[in-house]
């Protein structure tokens, strides 16, 4: 019953925006999740924290990817671009 139509399976802190819709999901969704994990490894924070599930989902669906160098100035700004591409809202803009 967990895989019924309309149910979401995943950890909301790491789910790609397209996982919250009926759109196609492929390996680029995993790239998004990996970029979220990388962001958290660099900053010790989830990319889109929120007190409610709706705040987290809204962050993934509409907020720009966070810049790890804004959270920790010791992180090279070049990693901001890696996170931005990995967490692009449009799967076509992510790494293959």
C-alpha positions in Angstrom: 0.0 0.0 0.0 3.0 2.3 0.4 3.5 2.5 -3.4 -0.1 3.4 -4.2 -0.7 6.2 -6.7 -0.5 9.6 -4.9 1.8 8.4 -2.1 5.3 9.8 -1.7 8.1 7.7 -0.5 11.3 9.4 0.5 12.9 11.7 3.1 11.5 15.1 2.5 14.8 16.9 3.3 16.3 15.3 0.2 13.4 14.9 -2.3 13.6 16.5 -5.7 10.8 18.9 -6.7 9.5 16.5 -9.4 8.9 13.8 -6.7 6.1 15.9 -5.3 4.2 15.9 -8.6 3.1 13.3 -11.1 5.9 14.2 -13.4 8.6 11.8 -14.7 11.3 10.8 -12.2 14.7 9.5 -13.3 18.3 9.4 -12.2 18.5 13.2 -12.1 16.2 13.1 -9.0 19.0 11.1 -7.3 21.4 13.8 -8.3 19.2 16.4 -6.6 19.1 14.3 -3.5 22.9 13.8 -3.5 23.4 17.6 -3.8 21.1 18.0 -0.8 23.3 15.5 1.2 26.4 17.3 0.0 25.0 20.7 1.2 24.2 19.1 4.6 27.6 17.6 4.8 29.2 21.0 4.2 27.0 23.1 6.4 25.5 20.7 9.0 22.0 22.0 8.0 19.4 20.7 5.7 19.1 22.8 2.5 15.4 23.7 3.1 14.7 23.5 6.8 11.2 24.1 8.0 9.0 23.6 11.0 6.3 22.0 8.9 6.3 19.5 6.1 4.7 22.1 3.8 7.6 24.6 4.4 10.1 21.9 3.4 8.2 20.9 0.3 7.7 24.6 -0.7 11.5 25.1 -0.4 12.3 22.2 -2.7 9.7 23.3 -5.2 10.2 27.0 -5.4 13.2 28.4 -3.3 16.5 28.8 -5.1 19.2 26.3 -4.1 21.0 27.6 -1.0 24.6 28.7 -1.2 26.8 26.8 1.3 29.3 29.6 1.4 26.6 31.9 2.9 26.3 29.5 5.8 30.1 28.9 6.2 32.4 31.5 4.6 35.3 28.9 4.8 33.5 26.9 2.1 34.8 27.8 -1.4 32.3 29.7 -3.5 33.0 27.2 -6.3 30.9 24.7 -4.3 28.0 27.0 -4.5 27.8 26.3 -8.3 28.1 22.6 -7.7 25.1 22.7 -5.3 23.2 25.1 -7.6 23.5 22.8 -10.6 22.8 19.6 -8.6 19.7 21.1 -7.0 18.4 22.9 -10.1 14.6 22.9 -10.1 14.5 21.7 -13.7 16.0 18.2 -14.0 17.3 19.1 -17.5 19.7 21.6 -15.8 21.2 19.1 -13.4 24.2 16.9 -13.9 23.5 13.8 -16.0 
